[in-house]
Amino acid sequence: MLNSLPNVRRVLAAATISLTALVATACTISGAEDLPADQVQSKDGDKSQSSADKEKKEKEAKAFDISVKDGATDVDPSQPVTVTAQSKLKSVTMTNESGTEVAEKLSKDEKEWSTDEVLGYNRTYTIKASDVDGDSETITFSTPQAAGVSEVALSPLPDSEVGIGQVIGVRFGNYVTDRKAAEKTITVKTTPEVKGAFYWINNQEVRWRPEEFWEPGTKVQVDVDLYGKNLGGGIYGGEDASTNFTIGDRVISIVDNATKTMKVYKNKELLREIPVSLGTDGVWDTPNGRYVIGDEYENLIMDSSTFGLAQDAGGYRTNVQYATQMSYSGIFVHAAPWSVGAQGVYNQSHGCVNVTTEAAQWFQSVVKRGDIVRVVNTGGETLSPFDGLGDWNMSWDEWSKGNADANT
């Protein structure tokens, strides 16, 4: 046994030498600084940096930088397409699938080309570019495949002077399935700044109004950046649209059934008190509430059949003078010479505000679109806020919940 000890020592020594060699070898493998550069395996970060550098160099090496990728689809047709060259451009043409060339413009240094017109929907375009160095490139792309294109109608008309109750109306030509996208196309700018909100009347019309009546002198600009926008359901926006208006004098008329009078105020000053005859009590009660003045007619044929009342059932078809619209449902302030005896005494109309011919003419000369008429103390209900000119009969709490964000 004793004779075996030296052997044990030799075995341990050999093992120690082997372990030391193994450790030394492991340290040598991890020491990348001792290896040639082409044999070093990069970390993930180094790989990403190397890839980014490679892409950058490839881009710098390209003769052209085109804003649209080859084979791209659903390219926004409202945005210009550009081609930029490292050296001067020799020729750039862009044609649609029918071979029609797109209007273009070229920078003074002849290094940047761009389209000079909006593109169309359902189109495929081809760009062919070449430069003075003999480089060339061809790409093809397409715009959205639109099932329909929706235009918009805005109210009030541009450059209008309107009343303190004017509501902004945006009516789309097609049903809107993506209301949030539609709202994003609309910008309302006011001077001074005014708090307001959208309310969707139906699937085609959205309105915007302030929390309170406008202040006289307020200026309003409405822009609808519509073209190229996806409104949902395959419907895309048509031409952009805009309108602007200014809020005029504060004109409010109070129609009081208790006194059978209409008091007209301008900037809080009473201008006139007019005797009136309203809707027949218990039969054609004029609705209470706040009305917004709409269209004005010097002469108008009023036909009860338009709201479902035939002439043989107590209806009428009458030519009236100086008719000033208060509601879409057919309520007007108008001349009613046949009811002069009733005016200021009792009610006998189908809901309209009857006044003398002279008073009707005067009233129409004083009020404007957007002015407020308030009817009180009748036996009728409140004019519906969905009537078309009854927007102010909805509370602000309810109105402010009628936008797309509140209903998603």
C-alpha positions as CSV (number, residue, x, y, z in Angstrom):
1,M,0.0,0.0,0.0
2,L,2.8,2.4,0.8
3,N,4.4,1.7,-2.5
4,S,1.3,3.0,-4.2
5,L,1.3,6.5,-2.6
6,P,3.7,7.9,-5.2
7,N,1.4,6.7,-7.9
8,V,-1.5,8.5,-6.2
9,R,0.5,11.7,-6.1
10,R,1.3,11.3,-9.8
11,V,-2.4,10.8,-10.7
12,L,-3.4,13.9,-8.7
13,A,-0.7,15.9,-10.2
14,A,-1.7,14.8,-13.7
15,A,-5.3,15.7,-12.9
16,T,-4.4,19.1,-11.6
17,I,-2.4,19.8,-14.8
18,S,-5.3,18.7,-16.9
19,L,-7.8,20.9,-15.0
20,T,-5.4,23.9,-15.3
21,A,-5.1,23.3,-19.0
22,L,-8.9,23.1,-19.3
23,V,-9.4,26.4,-17.4
24,A,-6.7,28.1,-19.4
25,T,-8.2,26.8,-22.6
26,A,-11.7,28.1,-21.6
27,C,-10.3,31.5,-20.9
28,T,-8.6,31.6,-24.2
29,I,-11.8,30.8,-26.1
30,S,-13.8,33.6,-24.4
31,G,-11.0,36.1,-25.1
32,A,-12.2,37.4,-28.5
33,E,-9.5,40.1,-28.5
34,D,-7.0,37.3,-29.1
35,L,-8.8,36.1,-32.3
36,P,-8.7,37.6,-35.8
37,A,-11.6,40.0,-36.4
38,D,-13.2,37.8,-39.1
39,Q,-13.5,34.9,-36.5
40,V,-15.3,36.9,-33.8
41,Q,-19.0,35.9,-33.4
42,S,-21.0,39.2,-32.7
43,K,-23.6,39.5,-30.0
44,D,-27.3,40.3,-31.0
45,G,-26.8,44.0,-30.5
46,D,-23.7,43.9,-32.8
47,K,-25.7,42.0,-35.4
48,S,-28.5,44.6,-35.3
49,Q,-26.0,47.4,-35.7
50,S,-24.3,45.7,-38.5
51,S,-27.6,45.1,-40.3
52,A,-28.6,48.7,-39.8
53,D,-25.3,49.9,-41.2
54,K,-25.7,47.6,-44.1
55,E,-29.2,48.9,-44.9
56,K,-28.0,52.5,-44.5
57,K,-25.2,51.8,-47.0
58,E,-27.5,50.1,-49.4
59,K,-29.9,53.1,-49.3
60,E,-27.1,55.5,-49.8
61,A,-25.9,53.5,-52.7
62,K,-29.3,53.6,-54.4
63,A,-29.7,56.0,-57.2
64,F,-33.3,56.9,-56.2
65,D,-35.3,57.4,-53.1
66,I,-39.0,56.9,-53.9
67,S,-41.6,57.7,-51.3
68,V,-43.7,54.7,-52.2
69,K,-42.5,51.1,-52.1
70,D,-42.7,48.8,-55.0
71,G,-45.9,46.7,-54.8
72,A,-47.5,48.9,-52.1
73,T,-51.3,48.8,-51.8
74,D,-53.8,51.2,-50.2
75,V,-51.5,54.2,-50.8
76,D,-53.1,57.4,-49.7
77,P,-54.1,59.2,-52.9
78,S,-54.2,62.6,-51.2
79,Q,-50.5,62.6,-50.5
80,P,-47.9,63.6,-53.1
81,V,-45.5,60.9,-54.4
82,T,-41.8,62.0,-54.7
83,V,-38.7,60.7,-56.4
84,T,-35.3,62.0,-55.3
85,A,-32.1,61.3,-57.0
86,Q,-28.5,61.3,-55.8
87,S,-27.6,63.1,-59.0
88,K,-29.8,65.0,-61.5
89,L,-32.9,63.4,-62.8
90,K,-33.1,62.8,-66.5
91,S,-36.7,61.5,-66.8
92,V,-39.6,60.6,-64.5
93,T,-43.0,59.5,-65.7
94,M,-45.9,58.2,-63.7
95,T,-48.9,56.7,-65.4
96,N,-52.1,54.9,-64.3
97,E,-53.2,51.6,-65.7
98,S,-54.8,53.3,-68.7
99,G,-51.5,55.0,-69.6
100,T,-52.6,58.5,-68.6
101,E,-49.7,60.5,-67.2
102,V,-50.0,62.2,-63.8
103,A,-49.3,65.9,-63.5
104,E,-45.9,66.6,-62.1
105,K,-43.4,69.2,-61.0
106,L,-39.6,69.2,-60.7
107,S,-37.3,71.0,-58.3
108,K,-34.9,73.7,-59.5
109,D,-31.9,71.6,-58.9
110,E,-33.6,68.7,-60.9
111,K,-33.0,66.3,-58.0
112,E,-36.6,66.0,-56.7
113,W,-39.7,65.1,-58.7
114,S,-43.2,65.0,-57.3
115,T,-46.8,64.6,-58.4
116,D,-48.8,67.8,-58.8
117,E,-52.4,66.4,-58.5
118,V,-54.2,64.1,-56.2
119,L,-54.4,60.5,-57.3
120,G,-57.5,58.4,-57.9
121,Y,-59.1,55.5,-56.0
122,N,-59.1,52.1,-57.6
123,R,-55.9,52.9,-59.6
124,T,-52.6,51.2,-60.3
125,Y,-49.7,53.5,-61.0
126,T,-46.2,52.9,-62.5
127,I,-43.2,55.1,-62.0
128,K,-40.3,55.0,-64.4
129,A,-37.3,57.1,-63.3
130,S,-33.8,57.6,-64.8
131,D,-30.9,60.0,-64.0
132,V,-28.0,61.6,-65.9
133,D,-25.7,58.8,-64.7
134,G,-27.6,56.2,-66.6
135,D,-29.3,54.6,-63.5
136,S,-33.0,53.7,-63.8
137,E,-35.8,52.2,-61.7
138,T,-39.4,51.2,-62.2
139,I,-42.0,50.6,-59.5
140,T,-45.7,49.9,-59.4
141,F,-48.2,50.6,-56.6
142,S,-52.0,50.9,-56.1
143,T,-54.4,53.1,-54.2
144,P,-57.4,51.9,-52.1
145,Q,-60.2,49.9,-53.8
146,A,-63.2,52.1,-52.8
147,A,-66.7,50.7,-53.0
148,G,-68.0,54.2,-52.8
149,V,-66.8,57.8,-52.4
150,S,-68.6,60.1,-50.0
151,E,-68.8,63.9,-50.5
152,V,-70.0,66.2,-47.7
153,A,-72.4,69.2,-47.5
154,L,-71.6,71.8,-44.9
155,S,-73.8,74.4,-43.2
156,P,-73.9,77.3,-42.8
157,L,-72.6,78.7,-46.1
158,P,-69.2,80.2,-46.4
159,D,-68.8,83.9,-45.4
160,S,-72.2,83.9,-43.6
161,E,-73.1,86.1,-40.7
162,V,-75.4,84.0,-38.5
163,G,-77.1,84.0,-35.2
164,I,-76.0,82.9,-31.7
165,G,-77.8,79.6,-32.1
166,Q,-76.2,78.5,-35.4
167,V,-75.2,74.8,-35.4
168,I,-72.5,73.4,-37.7
169,G,-73.8,70.6,-39.9
170,V,-71.7,68.1,-41.7
171,R,-73.8,65.7,-43.9
172,F,-72.0,62.8,-45.6
173,G,-73.3,61.5,-49.0
174,N,-73.1,57.8,-47.7
175,Y,-73.7,56.0,-44.5
176,V,-70.7,56.3,-42.2
177,T,-69.7,53.1,-40.4
178,D,-66.5,54.5,-38.8
179,R,-67.7,57.6,-37.0
180,K,-64.4,58.1,-35.2
181,A,-62.6,58.3,-38.6
182,A,-65.2,60.7,-39.9
183,E,-64.9,63.0,-36.9
184,K,-61.1,63.1,-37.3
185,T,-61.5,64.6,-40.7
186,I,-63.4,67.6,-39.2
187,T,-61.6,70.6,-37.6
188,V,-63.5,73.5,-36.0
189,K,-61.4,76.5,-35.2
190,T,-63.0,79.5,-33.3
191,T,-61.7,82.9,-32.4
192,P,-62.0,83.3,-29.5
193,E,-61.7,79.7,-28.5
194,V,-65.1,78.1,-27.7
195,K,-65.8,74.7,-26.1
196,G,-68.0,72.5,-28.3
197,A,-68.9,68.9,-29.2
198,F,-70.1,66.6,-32.0
199,Y,-73.5,64.9,-32.0
200,W,-74.5,62.3,-34.6
201,I,-78.1,62.9,-35.6
202,N,-78.0,59.7,-37.8
203,N,-75.6,57.6,-39.8
204,Q,-75.0,60.4,-42.3
205,E,-75.1,63.6,-40.4
206,V,-73.0,64.9,-37.5
207,R,-73.4,68.3,-35.9
208,W,-71.2,70.5,-33.7
209,R,-72.3,73.2,-31.3
210,P,-71.0,75.1,-28.3
211,E,-72.1,74.3,-24.8
212,E,-73.7,77.8,-24.6
213,F,-75.0,80.2,-27.3
214,W,-72.2,81.8,-29.3
215,E,-71.0,85.2,-28.4
216,P,-71.5,87.9,-31.1
217,G,-68.3,88.6,-33.1
218,T,-67.0,85.0,-32.8
219,K,-65.3,83.8,-36.0
220,V,-65.5,80.2,-37.0
221,Q,-63.6,78.1,-39.6
222,V,-64.6,74.6,-40.4
223,D,-62.3,72.3,-42.5
224,V,-63.1,68.8,-43.6
225,D,-59.9,67.0,-44.7
226,L,-61.8,64.2,-46.4
227,Y,-60.0,63.0,-49.5
228,G,-58.1,59.7,-49.0
229,K,-59.7,58.9,-45.7
230,N,-61.3,55.5,-45.0
231,L,-64.7,56.0,-43.5
232,G,-65.4,52.3,-43.1
233,G,-67.4,49.7,-45.0
234,G,-65.4,50.4,-48.2
235,I,-66.4,54.0,-48.3
236,Y,-63.7,56.6,-48.8
237,G,-63.8,60.4,-48.6
238,G,-64.4,62.6,-51.6
239,E,-63.3,66.2,-52.1
240,D,-62.1,68.2,-49.1
241,A,-64.6,70.9,-48.0
242,S,-64.7,74.0,-45.8
243,T,-66.9,76.8,-44.6
244,N,-66.5,79.9,-42.4
245,F,-68.9,82.2,-40.7
246,T,-69.2,85.0,-38.2
247,I,-71.6,85.4,-35.3
248,G,-73.7,88.5,-35.7
249,D,-75.9,90.4,-33.3
250,R,-77.7,88.6,-30.5
251,V,-81.3,88.4,-31.7
252,I,-83.8,86.4,-29.6
253,S,-87.5,86.4,-29.9
254,I,-89.9,85.2,-27.1
255,V,-93.2,83.9,-28.2
256,D,-95.5,83.7,-25.1
257,N,-98.8,81.9,-25.5
258,A,-99.9,83.4,-22.1
259,T,-99.9,86.9,-23.6
260,K,-100.3,85.9,-27.3
261,T,-97.3,88.1,-28.1
262,M,-93.9,87.8,-29.6
263,K,-91.2,90.1,-28.2
264,V,-88.1,90.6,-30.4
265,Y,-84.9,91.5,-28.7
266,K,-81.6,92.7,-30.3
267,N,-78.5,92.7,-28.0
268,K,-80.9,92.5,-25.1
269,E,-82.9,95.6,-26.2
270,L,-86.6,95.1,-26.9
271,L,-87.3,96.1,-30.5
272,R,-90.9,95.3,-30.8
273,E,-93.9,93.4,-29.3
274,I,-96.1,91.7,-31.9
275,P,-99.6,90.1,-31.4
276,V,-99.6,86.5,-32.5
277,S,-102.0,83.6,-33.1
278,L,-100.4,80.2,-32.5
279,G,-101.5,76.5,-33.0
280,T,-105.1,75.8,-32.1
281,D,-105.2,74.8,-28.4
282,G,-105.5,71.0,-27.8
283,V,-105.4,70.3,-31.5
284,W,-102.4,71.9,-33.2
285,D,-100.5,73.2,-30.1
286,T,-97.3,74.9,-31.1
287,P,-94.4,73.0,-29.4
288,N,-92.5,74.8,-26.7
289,G,-88.7,75.1,-26.7
290,R,-85.9,76.9,-28.5
291,Y,-86.0,77.1,-32.2
292,V,-83.3,78.2,-34.6
293,I,-84.2,80.4,-37.6
294,G,-83.6,78.6,-40.9
295,D,-84.7,79.6,-44.4
296,E,-86.6,82.8,-45.3
297,Y,-89.1,83.1,-48.2
298,E,-90.8,86.2,-49.5
299,N,-93.5,83.9,-50.9
300,L,-94.1,80.2,-50.1
301,I,-96.7,77.7,-50.8
302,M,-97.5,75.9,-47.5
303,D,-98.8,72.4,-48.1
304,S,-100.0,70.4,-45.1
305,S,-99.7,67.2,-47.1
306,T,-95.9,67.4,-46.7
307,F,-96.3,66.4,-43.1
308,G,-99.1,64.0,-43.6
309,L,-102.3,66.1,-43.3
310,A,-104.5,65.9,-46.4
311,Q,-106.6,68.9,-47.4
312,D,-109.8,66.9,-47.1
313,A,-108.9,66.1,-43.5
314,G,-108.5,69.7,-42.4
315,G,-105.3,70.4,-44.2
316,Y,-104.4,73.3,-46.5
317,R,-102.4,74.4,-49.5
318,T,-101.9,78.2,-49.2
319,N,-99.6,80.8,-50.6
320,V,-98.2,82.9,-47.8
321,Q,-95.9,85.9,-47.7
322,Y,-92.8,86.5,-45.6
323,A,-92.4,83.0,-44.3
324,T,-89.5,82.6,-41.9
325,Q,-88.7,79.0,-41.0
326,M,-88.5,77.8,-37.4
327,S,-88.5,74.0,-37.8
328,Y,-88.2,71.3,-40.4
329,S,-91.6,70.1,-39.5
330,G,-93.2,73.1,-41.0
331,I,-93.5,75.8,-38.3
332,F,-93.0,79.3,-39.6
333,V,-93.5,82.9,-38.6
334,H,-95.6,84.2,-41.5
335,A,-98.1,86.7,-42.7
336,A,-101.7,85.6,-42.0
337,P,-104.1,88.4,-43.0
338,W,-107.0,86.0,-42.5
339,S,-106.3,85.7,-38.8
340,V,-105.7,89.3,-37.8
341,G,-108.8,89.3,-35.6
342,A,-107.4,86.3,-33.7
343,Q,-103.8,87.7,-33.3
344,G,-103.2,88.6,-29.7
345,V,-106.6,87.1,-28.7
346,Y,-106.8,83.3,-29.4
347,N,-105.0,80.6,-31.3
348,Q,-106.3,79.2,-34.7
349,S,-103.2,78.1,-36.7
350,H,-101.9,74.6,-37.4
351,G,-98.8,75.4,-35.3
352,C,-97.3,78.4,-37.1
353,V,-96.8,81.8,-35.6
354,N,-99.4,84.0,-37.4
355,V,-98.8,87.7,-37.6
356,T,-99.9,90.6,-39.9
357,T,-98.3,91.0,-43.3
358,E,-96.4,94.2,-42.1
359,A,-95.1,92.4,-39.0
360,A,-94.0,89.4,-41.0
361,Q,-92.1,91.5,-43.4
362,W,-90.5,93.5,-40.5
363,F,-89.6,90.3,-38.6
364,Q,-87.9,88.8,-41.7
365,S,-85.9,92.0,-42.2
366,V,-84.6,91.8,-38.6
367,V,-83.8,88.1,-38.0
368,K,-81.2,86.0,-39.7
369,R,-80.2,82.3,-40.0
370,G,-79.1,81.0,-36.6
371,D,-81.2,83.5,-34.5
372,I,-83.2,82.0,-31.6
373,V,-87.0,82.0,-31.2
374,R,-88.2,80.7,-27.8
375,V,-91.8,79.5,-27.5
376,V,-93.3,79.2,-24.0
377,N,-96.5,78.4,-22.2
378,T,-98.3,76.4,-24.9
379,G,-100.1,73.1,-24.3
380,G,-97.7,71.4,-26.7
381,E,-94.7,69.3,-25.9
382,T,-91.1,70.4,-26.5
383,L,-89.8,70.7,-30.0
384,S,-87.7,67.6,-30.8
385,P,-83.9,68.2,-30.9
386,F,-84.0,66.0,-34.0
387,D,-86.4,68.2,-35.8
388,G,-83.5,69.9,-37.7
389,L,-83.7,73.3,-36.0
390,G,-84.3,72.1,-32.4
391,D,-80.7,71.3,-31.4
392,W,-80.8,73.5,-28.4
393,N,-83.6,71.5,-26.8
394,M,-81.0,68.8,-25.9
395,S,-79.1,69.2,-22.7
396,W,-75.3,69.7,-23.0
397,D,-74.8,66.5,-20.9
398,E,-76.7,64.5,-23.5
399,W,-75.2,66.3,-26.5
400,S,-71.6,65.8,-25.4
401,K,-72.2,62.1,-25.2
402,G,-73.3,61.9,-28.8
403,N,-69.8,61.8,-30.3
404,A,-68.0,58.7,-31.6
405,D,-65.7,58.4,-28.6
406,A,-68.6,58.4,-26.2
407,N,-70.3,55.6,-28.1
408,T,-67.3,53.2,-28.5
